[in-house]
Amino acid sequence: MMNDTRRVWMGVPHHARANRVVVNTVLWMIVAGGAALPGLLGAQEPGSRAAAPASEALTLPDAVSMALRRNRDVRDARFGLDLAQEQVSEAWGGVLPTISMDANYTRNVSPAVSFLPAFIFNPDAGPDELLQVQFGADNSWNTSINVEQPLFDARVFVGLGAAQRLASIQEEFVRGRSQNLVTRVRLAYYDLLLAQEQERLTRNSVTRVRQSLKETSAMNRAGLASDYDQLRIEVELANLEPNLRRAENAATQFRRVLAVELALEDQESLQVAGSLASMDLDDPADNTPANRAILAFASSGPLEGAAEQRVQQAWERRSDLRQLEMTERLRHSEMRLEQMQYLPTVSFFGNYVLQAQQNGAPNFFGDPMSRASAQAVGISVSVPIFEGFRKDARVDQRRAAWRQAETQFRFARDQAASQVKSLIELADEARARARGQKLAVQQAQRGFEIASAQYREGLSGQLELTDAEVALRQSEFNYAQAVYDYLVAWAQLDEAVGAVPMVDSQFRQADGQ
């Protein structure tokens, strides 16, 4: 069931939905809070805020690889796989022979006696006269070896097949958990990049407004700016600084989320490589190495005209669908197992018994005169006849469970097809929006340059410059948001079709260890 991540907003699990809502709500509030700021937003290069050196920043492939090695969720699933595999080994025990050995020694402190009619030994004895006879000696030993081999027991073979199917389901469950983990890591990575982008923009705004306040204060002292101009910028700075703190907290929050997925103890110092604002979706080669590594995770094929192919791929490779299909087969095997209760069982048995008795001090197994052995072999047949209709009820229960699993599988296939098509549409829309926003950024940059030149020449006021800067930074964030939406849609689409990068290779490698 995609082990907890159903994509498309209406199907995303609660915790994933909460992350998406938190990040977009917080970042929208920050943008809205800075929308009225005047010339505060600098032209600082995207991704240039103070951060760890690039050599210390974690790339997306490195983060995914680390998560697959260290995440506790996947390790827990692998322990479940070990358990299922041992259950298969246990099921094989029903096919192999059963051998047991029993041995005991008894010291008869007061040997038991029996009463027999005395005339058995003495014809002259009266009819009511009894004679005490001791059976057994002071010491007795008994050892037996028993062998039983099933010759025909349909329940054993059907049960073995059911155990193997259960192990296959658990193996697919591990794969699904791994895919879900990689998707969560990708989304947490993108969340952190978007939060860092907003933090960078807000920090640039604070820097520029402080510089603007400094310059306006000097102009006010020289009589070139009014007290109102200075007061307005002071108010804007007071409103903007809390937004910076909110942006920093948002980045810290998503840094912790990613660190938890990676099982890192030092959560606060985690740094990731890449920049959404400088990412070029149309030309992957025209990107930094970190951005190219991110885009490599979103390049599993074209989107145009590929809906039906991806739906087919989802039906074949998607982990939750494969688990449901295997579960359907398992339920059918369980029904067959109950039906096998009507059939007889045939088994071969054999035993060897060695016993001895002796009076006086114990001499284990005595001598040949006090020791005897016996051997026996045979075939046992057990035929069930009537159990009060309990078998019929159990068979009907298993049949209902099988039909239920079959219905769930077909319903999940329809849901998967709808989900894949919706995610393709979301990715297409986000990419088109990114292209439009990229042009908007260029136009806003040009407008800001014109407004700056006119402000320096005294041809326009601060309000025009403010509007130009706000439009520039808003367009930059909108572009980063569009890139973020595109990457998120791709991450969810990869899991929806069962083709999450790095999972299958890492899964096979871990199994070989």
N, C-alpha and C positions, 0 to 999 in steps of 0.2 A: 503494500500500500504506500509504496514510495517511502516506507519506514519514516513517516512523519512530515514530508513536504509535498503538499499538493499545490501545484503552481496556479497561476491566474489568481487575481485578488480574491475572488469569491471562494477559492479553494485552498489558499495558502494557510498553513497551520497557524494557530493563535500566536505562538511566540515569534514566528517569522513576520506575521502581519504586524505585530506590535513594534518590531524593529523598524519596519518600513514607515509606519505611521509616526513613530517618534522622530526619526531622522528628518522626514519631510516637514513635520509640524515645527520642529525646532528651527530648521533652516529657513522656513518661510517666515517665521517670526523675526529672525535676525535680519533677513532681507527687508521685511516690512519696516522694521525699526530703523534701518539706515536709508530708507527711500527718500527721506526729506533732507538728507545731508547735503550741504553745499560742497564746494571743491575740496573733497577730502580723499577721493579715491585715486590712488596713484597708479602709474603705469608699470608697477612692478611686475616682473616676469612671473607667470604662473609657476607655482611650486617653489618659489624662491624664499619662502619663509624659513626662519631659523629651525633647523631640524638636524637629525643625525646625518653624518656623511653618507654618500650613496653606497659606500662599501659596507656600511652597517645596516642599511635599510633592507628589509625583507621583501623579496620579489614574490609575485603571486605563485609561480611554480614551486619556489622554496617553501612557501607557506602551506601549500597543498600537500607537498611531500612530507613536511613535518607533521601535519595533522594526521595523515594516514599512518604514520609510524607511532604517534604518541597519543592520539585521542582515546579517551577512556570508553567512549561509546562504542567504537569499533572493536576495541579489545574485549569488551563485554560480549559483543556479538560473537566473536571468535571462541570464547569460552563455551557459548551455547552450541557452536558447531562441534567442538570437541566432545561435548556431552552427547550430541546426536550420533556422532560417529561411534562412540562407545556403545550406544544402544543398538547399532547395527551389529557390532561384534557380539553383543549379548544375544541378539536374535539368531545368529549363526549357531549358538549353543543348542538350539532346538533340533538342528540337523545332525549334530555330532553325537556319538554315543555317550552314555552316562555310566561312569565306573565309580563304585563306592566300596569301601572296606570297613567292616565293623569287627571289633575285638573286645572281649570282656573276660574278666577273671572273677570268680566268686569263691569266697571262703565260707563254707557252711559251718558256722560255730556250733550250731545244734541242728544237724541234718533233719529234714522233715521225714515223717514216717506216714505210712498208710496202713489201714486195717483191712485184712483179708480174712475170709472164712478159714478157720483152722483145718477143716477137712480137706482143703486143697493139698496140704502137705501131710496131713495125718488122717487117714480114713476113719480112725477110731474116735476122732474128736466129735464133740456134740455139735448139733446144728447151729447153736447160738454162740459157740465159742469162736473168738476172733484172735488173730495173730498179728502182731505189729511187724511190719516190714519196712525197712529203711531203703528209700530210693535215692541214689546219688551218693557221692563220696564227699570227703572233707573239702577237697579242692576240685574246682571245675573250670575248664578253659573252653572258649568258643570263639572261633574266627571265621568270618565269611567274606567272600569277594563277590560282588554282584555287578553284572553288566547288562545294560539295556540299550538297544539301538532301534530308533523309530524306522520302520520300513515304509509305512504310509500314514502320513498325517498332513492333510491338505492345509490345516491351520498354520502349521509351521512354515510352509513355503510362502503362503500368502502373507503371513506376518513378517517374514523376512523382507518381502517386497515392500510392505508398508514402512518398515523401519528404514529401508534405503531411500524411499521417497521422502520420509521425514528428514533424513540427513541432507538430501538435495534441497529441500525447502530451506533448511537452516543455512546451507551454503549460499543460496541465493539471497537469504536474509542478510548475511554478512556483506554481500556485494551491494545490496540496496542500502544498507547502513553506510557503507563507504561512499556511495554516490551521494547520499543525503549529506554526509559530512563535507564532501568537497563543495557541494552547492552552498552549504551554510558558510564555509570559509570564504568562498568567492563573494557571497553577498555581504558578509561582514567586512571583507577587504574593500569592496566598493563603497560601503557605508562610511568607512573610515576615510577613504579618499575624498568623498563628497564633503564630509564634515571638515576635513583639513582644508579643502578649497574654500569653504565658507569662512573658516578661521583666518585664512590668508587674506581674503578680501576685506574682512572686517578689520584686521590688524592694519592693513594698508590704509583703510579709511581713517582709523584713529590717528595714524602717523600724519596723514595729510591734513586732517582737521586741526591737529595741534600746531602744525606748521602754519596753516592758514590763520589760526588764532594769534600766533606770534607775529605774523606779518600785519594782520589787521590791527593789533594793539599798537604796533609801531606807527602805522598810518594814522591811527586815532590820535596818538600823541603829537603827530605832525600836523593834525588838522585835516588829513586827507580822507578820513573815514569817520563815520558817526558813531556815537555811543551805541546806537541800536544795532549797527553792523557787528560790533564787538560782542554785544550781549547775545545776539542771535547765534553766533558761532560758539559762545560758551555754553549755551543751552544745548546746542547740537552735540557738543563734545560730552556733556553730562548724560545725554541720552544714548550716545554711541558706546561709551565705555562698558555699561552693563551688557550690551550686545556682544562685545568682545569676550567677556567672561562666559556668557552663555555659549558662544561658539567654542571656546576652549573646553568647557565642560562636556559639550556634545562630542567633540573629538576624543576626549578622555574616555567617555562612556563607550564609544564604539571600539576604542583601542582595547578596553578591558574585554569586550565581547569576543574580539578576535583572539586575544591572548588565552581566554578560557578554551576556545576551540583547539588551540595549539598546545594546550596543557603547559603554558608558560607560567612560572611563578612571578617573574618580574614583569608585571603588566604595564606599568606606567612608562617604561622606557622603550616600548615596542614602536618601531618605525617601519613604515611601508614605502615601497618605491613606486613611483608613477604619479601622473598628474592628469586629471580629467580635463582641465581647461586647455592643456596643450596637446591633447590626443587628437589625431587625425584618423577618422574612421575610413575615409575613402582611399587613403594611401598609407597602408601600414608601414611601408619602408621609410616614410617621412616622419619617424617617431624616434623617441629615445629608446634605448634597449629595454628599460623597464616598461614603457608603454607597449612596445612590441610584444613583450612577454604576456601582458594583459590581453592584448588583442588576439594573441595566438589561442587563447582559451575560448574566443568567440569567433572562431573561423572554421567551424565544422561543416561548411558547405553553404551554397547560396540559399536564399530564402524564396526568391521569385519562382513561382510555379512548382514549388517543392512540397506543398502541403500533403498531397496524397502519399508521396514517397516517405515523408516523415511520419505520417500516421501508420503506415505499414511497418516502418522501423520501430515505432513505439510498441506495436502489437507483438513484435518479435523479441525486442531487447529490453523493454521497460521492466524494471525489477519487480514492481508490485504486481504487474500483470502475470509475470512468470511465476511468482509465488502463488497467486490465485489459481493459475492453471495447475500447478503442482498440487495445491491443496485439493482441488477437484479430483485429481487422480488418487490422492491419498484417501479421500472420503469414499471413493468407489472401491478401493482396496479394503477399507474397513468394512464396507457392506459385504464384500465377497468373503471376508474373514468370518463374519457372522453366519453366512450361508454355509460355510464349511463345517459348522457345528453339526449339521445333519449327517455328515459322512462318518463312517466308522474309522477307527484308528487301528493300525496293525504295528506291532513292535516285536522284536526278538529279545529274549532275555536268557541269561545264563548265570549260574552261581556255583561257587565252590565253598564248601564248609569243612572246617577242621575243628574237631572237638576232642577233649580229653577229660578224664576224671581220675582222682587219686586220693587215697587216704594218707593221713599222717602229714609230715612236713611237705610243703609244696616243692615239687620238682616240675618246673614248667613243661607242660605237654607230656610229662611222664615218659613212658617207654612205649614201644610198639603195641604191647598188650593192653595198654590203657588209653590208646589213641585211635581215632577213627576219622575218616573223611568221607565226603559225599559230593557228587557233582550232578548238576541238572541243567538242561537247556530246554527252550520251548518258544512258542509263539503265542502272543497274547492279542486277542481281538476284542475291541470294545465297540459296541453298536448302540448309539443313542436311540431311544424309542419314544419316550414322551417326558416332557418337562413342564407340563402345564401351560403350553403356548408362550413360554418366555422367549424361546428362540424366535418365533414369529414377530414378537414385539420388538426384539432387538434388531432384527433385519429391517423392519419397517422404519425404525429410528435412524438407522444408518442410511437407508435409502433417502429419507427426507433430508438428512444432512448433506448427502451427495447432491441432490437437486438444488439445495440452497446454495452450495458452493458453485454449482454450475451457473445459477442465476446471477450471483455476485460477480463472477468472472465476466459474463457477457455485459453486465451493466458497467463494469469498470472499463471494458474496451470502448464502449460508447463514450464514456466520460473522457477517456484518454484522447480519443479522436477530437472531441470538442476542445479539450484543453490545448492540444498541440496547435490546432488552427488558430485559437485565440492568441497564443504566445507568438506565433509567427506574425500575426497582425500587429501585436504590440511592438515587436522588434522592428518591423517595417516602419511603423509610425514613428518610433523613437529615432530611427536613422534619418528619416525624412526631416524630422524636426531638428535634428542636429545639423543637417546641411543648411536648413533655413537660418538657424541661430548662428551658424558660422559666418554667414553673410551679414547678419545683423551685428555681430561683433565688429566686423570690419567697418561697417557703416557708422556704428557708434564711436569707434576709435577715430574715424575721420571727423565726425561731428565734435568730439571732444577737443581735437587739435584745433579746429576752427574756432570754437568757443574760447579756448585758452588764448589764442592769438588775439582775438578781439578784446578779451578782458585785459590783456597786457597793454593793448593800445588805447584802452579807455573807450572802446566802441560799444561795449556791452557791460551789463552789470553782473554782480555775483550770482544772481538768480539764474541767468542763462548758463553760466559755468556749472552751477550746481546741477541743473537739469541734464546737461551734457554728461557730467560724470556719473550721475545716478543711472542714466540710460546705458552708459558703457559698462558699469559694473553689474547692472541687472542682466544685460545681455550676456556677459561673461558667465554669470552664474547659471543663466538659463541654458547656455551651451553645455556647461558641466552637468547640469541636471539631465539634459537630453542624452548625453553620452552615458551617464549613470543608468538611466532607464533602459538604454539599448543593451548595456552589459548585463543588467539584471535580467532582462527578458531572455537573453541568450543563455545565461546560467540556468534559468528555470526551464528553458526549452531543452537544453542538453539532458537534464535529468528526466524531463517528460518523455523523451524518446529513448532513454536508456543508453546514452552515449556520452557519459561524463568523462572528460579528459583525465588521463593518468590512473583512473580507478582500476580498470581491468589488468593493466600491466603490474601495478602495485599489488593487486589482489593475488595474482598468480605468483608473484615473487614472494609474498608473505607466506603463501601456502607451501612454497618449496623450502622454507626455512625450517 
